[in-house]
Amino acid sequence: MSDTPQGAGDRLVRIGAIVFFVGAVATLVTVAPLFLGTEPFPTAAYLVSMLMGAGFAIAAAGVLRSIAVQRRQARQATR
């Protein structure tokens, strides 16, 4: 483990990356039958694919939160 302290949005970025990865795998799984010529998956599988966008949004929120905290700290340091 590293000695660097956890930033404000680090946990959100990690959670977003995991959710994005789950959505990416689901997308690959749901697109595979189209190329293999097999029966398509049910609608629920396509809904899980939408986690890709949700994960991206969660990670972006973490980055924005980290930026806001750093800007606040920089503003306080200049006073």
All heavy atoms as a GROMACS GRO file, in nm:
protein
  575
    1MET      N    1   0.084  -0.117   0.000
    1MET     CA    2   0.000   0.000   0.000
    1MET      C    3   0.089   0.124   0.000
    1MET      O    4   0.197   0.124   0.054
    1MET     CB    5  -0.091   0.000   0.123
    1MET     CG    6  -0.178  -0.121   0.130
    1MET     SD    7  -0.351  -0.103   0.173
    1MET     CE    8  -0.377   0.052   0.239
    2SER      N    9   0.038   0.229  -0.056
    2SER     CA   10   0.116   0.352  -0.062
    2SER      C   11   0.087   0.438   0.060
    2SER      O   12  -0.011   0.420   0.132
    2SER     CB   13   0.081   0.429  -0.190
    2SER     OG   14  -0.051   0.472  -0.185
    3ASP      N   15   0.177   0.534   0.082
    3ASP     CA   16   0.162   0.624   0.197
    3ASP      C   17   0.084   0.750   0.163
    3ASP      O   18   0.066   0.835   0.249
    3ASP     CB   19   0.300   0.664   0.249
    3ASP     CG   20   0.375   0.544   0.307
    3ASP    OD1   21   0.307   0.448   0.350
    3ASP    OD2   22   0.498   0.548   0.310
    4THR      N   23   0.039   0.763   0.039
    4THR     CA   24  -0.033   0.884   0.001
    4THR      C   25  -0.173   0.882   0.063
    4THR      O   26  -0.238   0.779   0.067
    4THR     CB   27  -0.046   0.895  -0.152
    4THR    OG1   28  -0.113   0.779  -0.202
    4THR    CG2   29   0.091   0.906  -0.217
    5PRO      N   30  -0.219   0.997   0.110
    5PRO     CA   31  -0.352   1.002   0.171
    5PRO      C   32  -0.462   0.991   0.065
    5PRO      O   33  -0.442   1.026  -0.053
    5PRO     CB   34  -0.355   1.139   0.238
    5PRO     CG   35  -0.255   1.220   0.165
    5PRO     CD   36  -0.149   1.124   0.117
    6GLN      N   37  -0.576   0.940   0.105
    6GLN     CA   38  -0.689   0.927   0.014
    6GLN      C   39  -0.746   1.066  -0.018
    6GLN      O   40  -0.768   1.145   0.073
    6GLN     CB   41  -0.798   0.841   0.078
    6GLN     CG   42  -0.761   0.696   0.091
    6GLN     CD   43  -0.763   0.625  -0.042
    6GLN    OE1   44  -0.840   0.658  -0.131
    6GLN    NE2   45  -0.675   0.528  -0.057
    7GLY      N   46  -0.768   1.092  -0.144
    7GLY     CA   47  -0.827   1.218  -0.185
    7GLY      C   48  -0.978   1.215  -0.166
    7GLY      O   49  -1.036   1.111  -0.135
    8ALA      N   50  -1.039   1.329  -0.187
    8ALA     CA   51  -1.183   1.341  -0.164
    8ALA      C   52  -1.265   1.254  -0.257
    8ALA      O   53  -1.362   1.192  -0.216
    8ALA     CB   54  -1.224   1.487  -0.179
    9GLY      N   55  -1.227   1.244  -0.383
    9GLY     CA   56  -1.307   1.169  -0.479
    9GLY      C   57  -1.249   1.036  -0.520
    9GLY      O   58  -1.300   0.973  -0.612
   10ASP      N   59  -1.144   0.991  -0.452
   10ASP     CA   60  -1.078   0.867  -0.491
   10ASP      C   61  -1.170   0.746  -0.485
   10ASP      O   62  -1.170   0.661  -0.574
   10ASP     CB   63  -0.955   0.841  -0.405
   10ASP     CG   64  -0.840   0.934  -0.438
   10ASP    OD1   65  -0.850   1.010  -0.538
   10ASP    OD2   66  -0.740   0.933  -0.364
   11ARG      N   67  -1.250   0.738  -0.380
   11ARG     CA   68  -1.340   0.624  -0.366
   11ARG      C   69  -1.445   0.622  -0.476
   11ARG      O   70  -1.476   0.517  -0.532
   11ARG     CB   71  -1.406   0.624  -0.229
   11ARG     CG   72  -1.492   0.502  -0.206
   11ARG     CD   73  -1.545   0.491  -0.065
   11ARG     NE   74  -1.431   0.458   0.021
   11ARG     CZ   75  -1.420   0.501   0.145
   11ARG    NH1   76  -1.512   0.577   0.198
   11ARG    NH2   77  -1.316   0.467   0.219
   12LEU      N   78  -1.497   0.741  -0.511
   12LEU     CA   79  -1.595   0.747  -0.619
   12LEU      C   80  -1.533   0.705  -0.753
   12LEU      O   81  -1.598   0.638  -0.832
   12LEU     CB   82  -1.652   0.889  -0.632
   12LEU     CG   83  -1.761   0.928  -0.533
   12LEU    CD1   84  -1.798   1.074  -0.550
   12LEU    CD2   85  -1.882   0.841  -0.551
   13VAL      N   86  -1.409   0.744  -0.776
   13VAL     CA   87  -1.343   0.707  -0.901
   13VAL      C   88  -1.325   0.555  -0.907
   13VAL      O   89  -1.348   0.492  -1.010
   13VAL     CB   90  -1.208   0.781  -0.916
   13VAL    CG1   91  -1.130   0.726  -1.033
   13VAL    CG2   92  -1.231   0.930  -0.932
   14ARG      N   93  -1.284   0.495  -0.796
   14ARG     CA   94  -1.267   0.349  -0.794
   14ARG      C   95  -1.399   0.276  -0.815
   14ARG      O   96  -1.407   0.180  -0.891
   14ARG     CB   97  -1.204   0.306  -0.662
   14ARG     CG   98  -1.059   0.339  -0.653
   14ARG     CD   99  -0.998   0.283  -0.528
   14ARG     NE  100  -0.857   0.322  -0.522
   14ARG     CZ  101  -0.793   0.353  -0.414
   14ARG    NH1  102  -0.857   0.350  -0.298
   14ARG    NH2  103  -0.667   0.386  -0.417
   15ILE      N  104  -1.503   0.321  -0.747
   15ILE     CA  105  -1.635   0.258  -0.763
   15ILE      C  106  -1.683   0.275  -0.906
   15ILE      O  107  -1.736   0.182  -0.968
   15ILE     CB  108  -1.735   0.317  -0.662
   15ILE    CG1  109  -1.698   0.275  -0.520
   15ILE    CG2  110  -1.878   0.274  -0.695
   15ILE    CD1  111  -1.776   0.346  -0.412
   16GLY      N  112  -1.664   0.394  -0.962
   16GLY     CA  113  -1.703   0.419  -1.100
   16GLY      C  114  -1.629   0.330  -1.198
   16GLY      O  115  -1.686   0.281  -1.295
   17ALA      N  116  -1.500   0.306  -1.173
   17ALA     CA  117  -1.422   0.218  -1.261
   17ALA      C  118  -1.474   0.076  -1.255
   17ALA      O  119  -1.484   0.008  -1.359
   17ALA     CB  120  -1.275   0.224  -1.222
   18ILE      N  121  -1.510   0.030  -1.136
   18ILE     CA  122  -1.562  -0.106  -1.123
   18ILE      C  123  -1.696  -0.119  -1.194
   18ILE      O  124  -1.721  -0.215  -1.268
   18ILE     CB  125  -1.574  -0.144  -0.973
   18ILE    CG1  126  -1.435  -0.157  -0.913
   18ILE    CG2  127  -1.653  -0.273  -0.955
   18ILE    CD1  128  -1.434  -0.166  -0.762
   19VAL      N  129  -1.786  -0.022  -1.172
   19VAL     CA  130  -1.917  -0.025  -1.237
   19VAL      C  131  -1.901  -0.017  -1.389
   19VAL      O  132  -1.969  -0.088  -1.464
   19VAL     CB  133  -2.006   0.089  -1.184
   19VAL    CG1  134  -2.135   0.102  -1.263
   19VAL    CG2  135  -2.036   0.068  -1.036
   20PHE      N  136  -1.808   0.067  -1.436
   20PHE     CA  137  -1.783   0.078  -1.580
   20PHE      C  138  -1.734  -0.055  -1.635
   20PHE      O  139  -1.779  -0.098  -1.742
   20PHE     CB  140  -1.678   0.187  -1.605
   20PHE     CG  141  -1.646   0.207  -1.750
   20PHE    CD1  142  -1.723   0.293  -1.827
   20PHE    CD2  143  -1.541   0.140  -1.811
   20PHE    CE1  144  -1.695   0.312  -1.961
   20PHE    CE2  145  -1.513   0.158  -1.944
   20PHE     CZ  146  -1.590   0.244  -2.020
   21PHE      N  147  -1.644  -0.122  -1.563
   21PHE     CA  148  -1.590  -0.249  -1.609
   21PHE      C  149  -1.700  -0.355  -1.618
   21PHE      O  150  -1.707  -0.431  -1.715
   21PHE     CB  151  -1.478  -0.296  -1.517
   21PHE     CG  152  -1.417  -0.426  -1.559
   21PHE    CD1  153  -1.335  -0.433  -1.670
   21PHE    CD2  154  -1.442  -0.543  -1.488
   21PHE    CE1  155  -1.279  -0.554  -1.710
   21PHE    CE2  156  -1.388  -0.663  -1.526
   21PHE     CZ  157  -1.305  -0.669  -1.638
   22VAL      N  158  -1.789  -0.359  -1.518
   22VAL     CA  159  -1.901  -0.454  -1.522
   22VAL      C  160  -1.990  -0.426  -1.643
   22VAL      O  161  -2.032  -0.517  -1.715
   22VAL     CB  162  -1.982  -0.448  -1.391
   22VAL    CG1  163  -2.113  -0.525  -1.402
   22VAL    CG2  164  -1.899  -0.501  -1.275
   23GLY      N  165  -2.016  -0.299  -1.669
   23GLY     CA  166  -2.097  -0.263  -1.785
   23GLY      C  167  -2.029  -0.296  -1.916
   23GLY      O  168  -2.093  -0.339  -2.013
   24ALA      N  169  -1.896  -0.279  -1.922
   24ALA     CA  170  -1.822  -0.311  -2.044
   24ALA      C  171  -1.826  -0.461  -2.073
   24ALA      O  172  -1.845  -0.503  -2.187
   24ALA     CB  173  -1.678  -0.262  -2.032
   25VAL      N  174  -1.810  -0.542  -1.968
   25VAL     CA  175  -1.818  -0.687  -1.986
   25VAL      C  176  -1.959  -0.726  -2.031
   25VAL      O  177  -1.975  -0.809  -2.121
   25VAL     CB  178  -1.777  -0.760  -1.857
   25VAL    CG1  179  -1.807  -0.908  -1.865
   25VAL    CG2  180  -1.630  -0.738  -1.829
   26ALA      N  181  -2.059  -0.666  -1.970
   26ALA     CA  182  -2.198  -0.696  -2.009
   26ALA      C  183  -2.223  -0.655  -2.154
   26ALA      O  184  -2.295  -0.725  -2.226
   26ALA     CB  185  -2.295  -0.624  -1.915
   27THR      N  186  -2.164  -0.545  -2.196
   27THR     CA  187  -2.180  -0.501  -2.335
   27THR      C  188  -2.118  -0.603  -2.431
   27THR      O  189  -2.178  -0.638  -2.534
   27THR     CB  190  -2.117  -0.363  -2.355
   27THR    OG1  191  -2.183  -0.270  -2.269
   27THR    CG2  192  -2.130  -0.316  -2.499
   28LEU      N  193  -1.998  -0.649  -2.399
   28LEU     CA  194  -1.934  -0.750  -2.483
   28LEU      C  195  -2.016  -0.879  -2.489
   28LEU      O  196  -2.029  -0.940  -2.595
   28LEU     CB  197  -1.793  -0.779  -2.432
   28LEU     CG  198  -1.692  -0.668  -2.449
   28LEU    CD1  199  -1.561  -0.706  -2.381
   28LEU    CD2  200  -1.669  -0.638  -2.596
   29VAL      N  201  -2.072  -0.918  -2.375
   29VAL     CA  202  -2.152  -1.041  -2.370
   29VAL      C  203  -2.281  -1.026  -2.451
   29VAL      O  204  -2.322  -1.119  -2.521
   29VAL     CB  205  -2.182  -1.078  -2.224
   29VAL    CG1  206  -2.287  -1.188  -2.214
   29VAL    CG2  207  -2.054  -1.122  -2.154
   30THR      N  208  -2.344  -0.910  -2.445
   30THR     CA  209  -2.471  -0.894  -2.516
   30THR      C  210  -2.451  -0.873  -2.666
   30THR      O  211  -2.541  -0.902  -2.744
   30THR     CB  212  -2.552  -0.775  -2.460
   30THR    OG1  213  -2.471  -0.658  -2.461
   30THR    CG2  214  -2.598  -0.804  -2.320
   31VAL      N  215  -2.335  -0.825  -2.706
   31VAL     CA  216  -2.309  -0.805  -2.849
   31VAL      C  217  -2.260  -0.935  -2.915
   31VAL      O  218  -2.280  -0.954  -3.035
   31VAL     CB  219  -2.207  -0.690  -2.868
   31VAL    CG1  220  -2.161  -0.678  -3.012
   31VAL    CG2  221  -2.270  -0.559  -2.825
   32ALA      N  222  -2.200  -1.023  -2.839
   32ALA     CA  223  -2.144  -1.146  -2.894
   32ALA      C  224  -2.246  -1.229  -2.974
   32ALA      O  225  -2.211  -1.278  -3.082
   32ALA     CB  226  -2.083  -1.229  -2.782
   33PRO      N  227  -2.370  -1.248  -2.927
   33PRO     CA  228  -2.465  -1.328  -3.007
   33PRO      C  229  -2.493  -1.268  -3.146
   33PRO      O  230  -2.527  -1.343  -3.239
   33PRO     CB  231  -2.592  -1.330  -2.923
   33PRO     CG  232  -2.546  -1.306  -2.785
   33PRO     CD  233  -2.428  -1.217  -2.796
   34LEU      N  234  -2.479  -1.139  -3.161
   34LEU     CA  235  -2.502  -1.079  -3.292
   34LEU      C  236  -2.397  -1.125  -3.393
   34LEU      O  237  -2.426  -1.143  -3.510
   34LEU     CB  238  -2.500  -0.926  -3.280
   34LEU     CG  239  -2.605  -0.865  -3.188
   34LEU    CD1  240  -2.583  -0.715  -3.174
   34LEU    CD2  241  -2.744  -0.893  -3.241
   35PHE      N  242  -2.273  -1.144  -3.346
   35PHE     CA  243  -2.166  -1.188  -3.434
   35PHE      C  244  -2.162  -1.340  -3.448
   35PHE      O  245  -2.117  -1.392  -3.549
   35PHE     CB  246  -2.031  -1.138  -3.383
   35PHE     CG  247  -2.016  -0.989  -3.390
   35PHE    CD1  248  -2.009  -0.915  -3.273
   35PHE    CD2  249  -2.011  -0.924  -3.511
   35PHE    CE1  250  -1.997  -0.776  -3.279
   35PHE    CE2  251  -2.000  -0.786  -3.518
   35PHE     CZ  252  -1.993  -0.712  -3.402
   36LEU      N  253  -2.208  -1.410  -3.346
   36LEU     CA  254  -2.204  -1.556  -3.348
   36LEU      C  255  -2.328  -1.618  -3.410
   36LEU      O  256  -2.333  -1.739  -3.434
   36LEU     CB  257  -2.186  -1.609  -3.206
   36LEU     CG  258  -2.059  -1.564  -3.135
   36LEU    CD1  259  -2.058  -1.612  -2.991
   36LEU    CD2  260  -1.936  -1.613  -3.209
   37GLY      N  261  -2.429  -1.537  -3.435
   37GLY     CA  262  -2.551  -1.587  -3.497
   37GLY      C  263  -2.637  -1.670  -3.403
   37GLY      O  264  -2.716  -1.752  -3.448
   38THR      N  265  -2.624  -1.649  -3.274
   38THR     CA  266  -2.705  -1.724  -3.177
   38THR      C  267  -2.823  -1.638  -3.132
   38THR      O  268  -2.840  -1.524  -3.174
   38THR     CB  269  -2.620  -1.764  -3.055
   38THR    OG1  270  -2.568  -1.647  -2.994
   38THR    CG2  271  -2.506  -1.855  -3.096
   39GLU      N  272  -2.901  -1.696  -3.042
   39GLU     CA  273  -3.020  -1.627  -2.990
   39GLU      C  274  -2.977  -1.508  -2.902
   39GLU      O  275  -2.890  -1.522  -2.816
   39GLU     CB  276  -3.101  -1.726  -2.906
   39GLU     CG  277  -3.238  -1.679  -2.870
   39GLU     CD  278  -3.333  -1.678  -2.988
   39GLU    OE1  279  -3.312  -1.755  -3.084
   39GLU    OE2  280  -3.428  -1.599  -2.984
   40PRO      N  281  -3.036  -1.389  -2.923
   40PRO     CA  282  -2.999  -1.274  -2.839
   40PRO      C  283  -3.042  -1.292  -2.694
   40PRO      O  284  -3.133  -1.367  -2.663
   40PRO     CB  285  -3.073  -1.156  -2.902
   40PRO     CG  286  -3.154  -1.208  -3.012
   40PRO     CD  287  -3.131  -1.355  -3.025
   41PHE      N  288  -2.974  -1.220  -2.606
   41PHE     CA  289  -3.004  -1.227  -2.464
   41PHE      C  290  -3.131  -1.148  -2.433
   41PHE      O  291  -3.172  -1.061  -2.510
   41PHE     CB  292  -2.887  -1.170  -2.383
   41PHE     CG  293  -2.769  -1.261  -2.379
   41PHE    CD1  294  -2.659  -1.237  -2.459
   41PHE    CD2  295  -2.768  -1.371  -2.296
   41PHE    CE1  296  -2.550  -1.321  -2.456
   41PHE    CE2  297  -2.660  -1.456  -2.292
   41PHE     CZ  298  -2.550  -1.432  -2.373
   42PRO      N  299  -3.192  -1.172  -2.316
   42PRO     CA  300  -3.312  -1.095  -2.278
   42PRO      C  301  -3.279  -0.949  -2.249
   42PRO      O  302  -3.163  -0.910  -2.238
   42PRO     CB  303  -3.363  -1.166  -2.152
   42PRO     CG  304  -3.250  -1.248  -2.104
   42PRO     CD  305  -3.160  -1.275  -2.220
   43THR      N  306  -3.383  -0.871  -2.235
   43THR     CA  307  -3.369  -0.727  -2.215
   43THR      C  308  -3.287  -0.693  -2.090
   43THR      O  309  -3.215  -0.594  -2.090
   43THR     CB  310  -3.508  -0.662  -2.205
   43THR    OG1  311  -3.583  -0.697  -2.321
   43THR    CG2  312  -3.498  -0.511  -2.195
   44ALA      N  313  -3.296  -0.774  -1.989
   44ALA     CA  314  -3.223  -0.747  -1.865
   44ALA      C  315  -3.072  -0.740  -1.890
   44ALA      O  316  -3.002  -0.659  -1.829
   44ALA     CB  317  -3.253  -0.853  -1.761
   45ALA      N  318  -3.022  -0.820  -1.980
   45ALA     CA  319  -2.878  -0.817  -2.011
   45ALA      C  320  -2.841  -0.684  -2.075
   45ALA      O  321  -2.733  -0.630  -2.049
   45ALA     CB  322  -2.843  -0.931  -2.105
   46TYR      N  323  -2.926  -0.630  -2.157
   46TYR     CA  324  -2.899  -0.500  -2.218
   46TYR      C  325  -2.907  -0.388  -2.115
   46TYR      O  326  -2.835  -0.288  -2.125
   46TYR     CB  327  -2.996  -0.474  -2.334
   46TYR     CG  328  -2.970  -0.566  -2.451
   46TYR    CD1  329  -3.043  -0.682  -2.468
   46TYR    CD2  330  -2.870  -0.536  -2.543
   46TYR    CE1  331  -3.018  -0.767  -2.574
   46TYR    CE2  332  -2.845  -0.620  -2.650
   46TYR     CZ  333  -2.919  -0.735  -2.664
   46TYR     OH  334  -2.893  -0.818  -2.769
   47LEU      N  335  -2.992  -0.402  -2.016
   47LEU     CA  336  -3.001  -0.302  -1.909
   47LEU      C  337  -2.874  -0.300  -1.826
   47LEU      O  338  -2.830  -0.193  -1.782
   47LEU     CB  339  -3.123  -0.329  -1.821
   47LEU     CG  340  -3.259  -0.313  -1.891
   47LEU    CD1  341  -3.372  -0.352  -1.796
   47LEU    CD2  342  -3.278  -0.172  -1.941
   48VAL      N  343  -2.812  -0.416  -1.804
   48VAL     CA  344  -2.686  -0.421  -1.730
   48VAL      C  345  -2.576  -0.350  -1.810
   48VAL      O  346  -2.486  -0.290  -1.752
   48VAL     CB  347  -2.647  -0.567  -1.699
   48VAL    CG1  348  -2.511  -0.576  -1.634
   48VAL    CG2  349  -2.752  -0.631  -1.609
   49SER      N  350  -2.587  -0.351  -1.941
   49SER     CA  351  -2.489  -0.282  -2.025
   49SER      C  352  -2.488  -0.132  -1.999
   49SER      O  353  -2.387  -0.065  -2.020
   49SER     CB  354  -2.518  -0.307  -2.173
   49SER     OG  355  -2.505  -0.443  -2.202
   50MET      N  356  -2.599  -0.080  -1.952
   50MET     CA  357  -2.607   0.063  -1.924
   50MET      C  358  -2.524   0.104  -1.803
   50MET      O  359  -2.506   0.223  -1.778
   50MET     CB  360  -2.753   0.105  -1.904
   50MET     CG  361  -2.834   0.096  -2.030
   50MET     SD  362  -2.998   0.158  -2.000
   50MET     CE  363  -3.079   0.104  -2.148
   51LEU      N  364  -2.473   0.007  -1.730
   51LEU     CA  365  -2.385   0.039  -1.618
   51LEU      C  366  -2.257   0.106  -1.665
   51LEU      O  367  -2.191   0.174  -1.588
   51LEU     CB  368  -2.352  -0.087  -1.538
   51LEU     CG  369  -2.463  -0.145  -1.453
   51LEU    CD1  370  -2.417  -0.273  -1.387
   51LEU    CD2  371  -2.509  -0.045  -1.350
   52MET      N  372  -2.222   0.086  -1.790
   52MET     CA  373  -2.102   0.149  -1.844
   52MET      C  374  -2.113   0.302  -1.832
   52MET      O  375  -2.021   0.367  -1.783
   52MET     CB  376  -2.086   0.109  -1.991
   52MET     CG  377  -1.947   0.076  -2.030
   52MET     SD  378  -1.949  -0.009  -2.188
   52MET     CE  379  -1.843   0.097  -2.279
   53GLY      N  380  -2.223   0.355  -1.874
   53GLY     CA  381  -2.244   0.500  -1.865
   53GLY      C  382  -2.258   0.547  -1.722
   53GLY      O  383  -2.206   0.653  -1.685
   54ALA      N  384  -2.323   0.467  -1.639
   54ALA     CA  385  -2.337   0.503  -1.498
   54ALA      C  386  -2.201   0.505  -1.429
   54ALA      O  387  -2.172   0.594  -1.349
   54ALA     CB  388  -2.431   0.406  -1.428
   55GLY      N  389  -2.116   0.409  -1.460
   55GLY     CA  390  -1.982   0.405  -1.403
   55GLY      C  391  -1.900   0.524  -1.445
   55GLY      O  392  -1.825   0.582  -1.364
   56PHE      N  393  -1.913   0.562  -1.570
   56PHE     CA  394  -1.842   0.681  -1.619
   56PHE      C  395  -1.889   0.806  -1.544
   56PHE      O  396  -1.807   0.890  -1.504
   56PHE     CB  397  -1.864   0.697  -1.769
   56PHE     CG  398  -1.786   0.809  -1.828
   56PHE    CD1  399  -1.651   0.796  -1.856
   56PHE    CD2  400  -1.847   0.930  -1.857
   56PHE    CE1  401  -1.579   0.900  -1.911
   56PHE    CE2  402  -1.776   1.035  -1.911
   56PHE     CZ  403  -1.641   1.020  -1.939
   57ALA      N  404  -2.019   0.816  -1.522
   57ALA     CA  405  -2.074   0.933  -1.450
   57ALA      C  406  -2.027   0.935  -1.304
   57ALA      O  407  -1.994   1.042  -1.250
   57ALA     CB  408  -2.226   0.931  -1.457
   58ILE      N  409  -2.022   0.819  -1.240
   58ILE     CA  410  -1.976   0.812  -1.101
   58ILE      C  411  -1.829   0.854  -1.092
   58ILE      O  412  -1.790   0.931  -1.004
   58ILE     CB  413  -1.997   0.670  -1.044
   58ILE    CG1  414  -2.146   0.640  -1.031
   58ILE    CG2  415  -1.927   0.654  -0.909
   58ILE    CD1  416  -2.177   0.495  -1.001
   59ALA      N  417  -1.747   0.802  -1.184
   59ALA     CA  418  -1.604   0.837  -1.184
   59ALA      C  419  -1.586   0.987  -1.212
   59ALA      O  420  -1.501   1.052  -1.150
   59ALA     CB  421  -1.529   0.754  -1.287
   60ALA      N  422  -1.664   1.041  -1.304
   60ALA     CA  423  -1.655   1.184  -1.333
   60ALA      C  424  -1.693   1.267  -1.211
   60ALA      O  425  -1.631   1.370  -1.184
   60ALA     CB  426  -1.744   1.219  -1.452
   61ALA      N  427  -1.793   1.223  -1.137
   61ALA     CA  428  -1.832   1.293  -1.014
   61ALA      C  429  -1.718   1.291  -0.913
   61ALA      O  430  -1.693   1.390  -0.843
   61ALA     CB  431  -1.958   1.231  -0.955
   62GLY      N  432  -1.647   1.180  -0.905
   62GLY     CA  433  -1.533   1.171  -0.815
   62GLY      C  434  -1.421   1.265  -0.855
   62GLY      O  435  -1.358   1.330  -0.770
   63VAL      N  436  -1.396   1.276  -0.984
   63VAL     CA  437  -1.292   1.367  -1.033
   63VAL      C  438  -1.332   1.512  -1.004
   63VAL      O  439  -1.250   1.592  -0.957
   63VAL     CB  440  -1.267   1.345  -1.183
   63VAL    CG1  441  -1.181   1.455  -1.241
   63VAL    CG2  442  -1.204   1.210  -1.208
   64LEU      N  443  -1.457   1.545  -1.029
   64LEU     CA  444  -1.504   1.681  -1.002
   64LEU      C  445  -1.499   1.714  -0.854
   64LEU      O  446  -1.464   1.827  -0.815
   64LEU     CB  447  -1.645   1.700  -1.057
   64LEU     CG  448  -1.658   1.698  -1.209
   64LEU    CD1  449  -1.804   1.707  -1.251
   64LEU    CD2  450  -1.577   1.810  -1.271
   65ARG      N  451  -1.530   1.617  -0.770
   65ARG     CA  452  -1.522   1.639  -0.625
   65ARG      C  453  -1.378   1.663  -0.582
   65ARG      O  454  -1.349   1.752  -0.502
   65ARG     CB  455  -1.580   1.519  -0.552
   65ARG     CG  456  -1.582   1.536  -0.404
   65ARG     CD  457  -1.650   1.421  -0.336
   65ARG     NE  458  -1.650   1.444  -0.193
   65ARG     CZ  459  -1.672   1.351  -0.104
   65ARG    NH1  460  -1.698   1.229  -0.143
   65ARG    NH2  461  -1.668   1.380   0.023
   66SER      N  462  -1.286   1.586  -0.638
   66SER     CA  463  -1.145   1.603  -0.607
   66SER      C  464  -1.095   1.740  -0.652
   66SER      O  465  -1.020   1.807  -0.579
   66SER     CB  466  -1.064   1.492  -0.674
   66SER     OG  467  -0.928   1.509  -0.651
   67ILE      N  468  -1.138   1.783  -0.768
   67ILE     CA  469  -1.099   1.915  -0.820
   67ILE      C  470  -1.151   2.025  -0.727
   67ILE      O  471  -1.079   2.120  -0.694
   67ILE     CB  472  -1.151   1.935  -0.964
   67ILE    CG1  473  -1.074   1.846  -1.060
   67ILE    CG2  474  -1.142   2.080  -1.006
   67ILE    CD1  475  -1.134   1.840  -1.199
   68ALA      N  476  -1.276   2.012  -0.682
   68ALA     CA  477  -1.334   2.114  -0.595
   68ALA      C  478  -1.259   2.124  -0.463
   68ALA      O  479  -1.233   2.235  -0.415
   68ALA     CB  480  -1.482   2.081  -0.570
   69VAL      N  481  -1.221   2.010  -0.407
   69VAL     CA  482  -1.148   2.013  -0.280
   69VAL      C  483  -1.010   2.074  -0.300
   69VAL      O  484  -0.964   2.156  -0.218
   69VAL     CB  485  -1.137   1.870  -0.221
   69VAL    CG1  486  -1.038   1.864  -0.107
   69VAL    CG2  487  -1.274   1.823  -0.176
   70GLN      N  488  -0.942   2.039  -0.408
   70GLN     CA  489  -0.809   2.096  -0.434
   70GLN      C  490  -0.816   2.246  -0.457
   70GLN      O  491  -0.729   2.320  -0.411
   70GLN     CB  492  -0.745   2.025  -0.552
   70GLN     CG  493  -0.701   1.885  -0.522
   70GLN     CD  494  -0.642   1.815  -0.642
   70GLN    OE1  495  -0.624   1.875  -0.749
   70GLN    NE2  496  -0.611   1.688  -0.627
   71ARG      N  497  -0.918   2.291  -0.527
   71ARG     CA  498  -0.932   2.435  -0.550
   71ARG      C  499  -0.960   2.508  -0.420
   71ARG      O  500  -0.907   2.617  -0.395
   71ARG     CB  501  -1.044   2.462  -0.650
   71ARG     CG  502  -1.007   2.420  -0.792
   71ARG     CD  503  -1.116   2.453  -0.887
   71ARG     NE  504  -1.116   2.598  -0.908
   71ARG     CZ  505  -1.197   2.660  -0.991
   71ARG    NH1  506  -1.285   2.593  -1.060
   71ARG    NH2  507  -1.190   2.789  -1.005
   72ARG      N  508  -1.042   2.448  -0.334
   72ARG     CA  509  -1.073   2.507  -0.204
   72ARG      C  510  -0.946   2.516  -0.119
   72ARG      O  511  -0.921   2.618  -0.055
   72ARG     CB  512  -1.180   2.425  -0.134
   72ARG     CG  513  -1.242   2.494  -0.016
   72ARG     CD  514  -1.357   2.412   0.045
   72ARG     NE  515  -1.455   2.370  -0.055
   72ARG     CZ  516  -1.487   2.242  -0.080
   72ARG    NH1  517  -1.430   2.144  -0.012
   72ARG    NH2  518  -1.578   2.212  -0.171
   73GLN      N  519  -0.865   2.411  -0.120
   73GLN     CA  520  -0.740   2.412  -0.044
   73GLN      C  521  -0.643   2.515  -0.098
   73GLN      O  522  -0.574   2.585  -0.021
   73GLN     CB  523  -0.677   2.273  -0.045
   73GLN     CG  524  -0.751   2.171   0.036
   73GLN     CD  525  -0.694   2.032   0.019
   73GLN    OE1  526  -0.612   2.006  -0.067
   73GLN    NE2  527  -0.741   1.938   0.101
   74ALA      N  528  -0.634   2.528  -0.229
   74ALA     CA  529  -0.544   2.625  -0.290
   74ALA      C  530  -0.590   2.768  -0.257
   74ALA      O  531  -0.508   2.857  -0.232
   74ALA     CB  532  -0.537   2.605  -0.441
   75ARG      N  533  -0.721   2.790  -0.256
   75ARG     CA  534  -0.774   2.922  -0.226
   75ARG      C  535  -0.745   2.958  -0.081
   75ARG      O  536  -0.712   3.073  -0.050
   75ARG     CB  537  -0.924   2.923  -0.254
   75ARG     CG  538  -0.983   3.062  -0.264
   75ARG     CD  539  -1.130   3.061  -0.304
   75ARG     NE  540  -1.152   2.989  -0.429
   75ARG     CZ  541  -1.244   2.890  -0.442
   75ARG    NH1  542  -1.317   2.853  -0.341
   75ARG    NH2  543  -1.260   2.831  -0.558
   76GLN      N  544  -0.755   2.862   0.009
   76GLN     CA  545  -0.726   2.889   0.150
   76GLN      C  546  -0.576   2.911   0.174
   76GLN      O  547  -0.539   2.986   0.263
   76GLN     CB  548  -0.777   2.775   0.237
   76GLN     CG  549  -0.927   2.769   0.246
   76GLN     CD  550  -0.976   2.647   0.326
   76GLN    OE1  551  -0.896   2.562   0.363
   76GLN    NE2  552  -1.106   2.641   0.350
   77ALA      N  553  -0.493   2.847   0.095
   77ALA     CA  554  -0.348   2.861   0.113
   77ALA      C  555  -0.298   2.998   0.068
   77ALA      O  556  -0.197   3.047   0.119
   77ALA     CB  557  -0.276   2.753   0.035
   78THR      N  558  -0.369   3.061  -0.024
   78THR     CA  559  -0.326   3.192  -0.073
   78THR      C  560  -0.373   3.305   0.016
   78THR      O  561  -0.333   3.419  -0.002
   78THR     CB  562  -0.376   3.216  -0.217
   78THR    OG1  563  -0.517   3.207  -0.219
   78THR    CG2  564  -0.315   3.114  -0.312
   79ARG      N  565  -0.458   3.278   0.110
   79ARG     CA  566  -0.509   3.385   0.199
   79ARG      C  567  -0.415   3.414   0.309
   79ARG      O  568  -0.333   3.354   0.355
   79ARG     CB  569  -0.644   3.345   0.258
   79ARG     CG  570  -0.752   3.348   0.153
   79ARG     CD  571  -0.884   3.316   0.217
   79ARG     NE  572  -0.984   3.312   0.110
   79ARG     CZ  573  -1.108   3.287   0.130
   79ARG    NH1  574  -1.153   3.262   0.251
   79ARG    NH2  575  -1.193   3.286   0.032
   0.00000   0.00000   0.00000
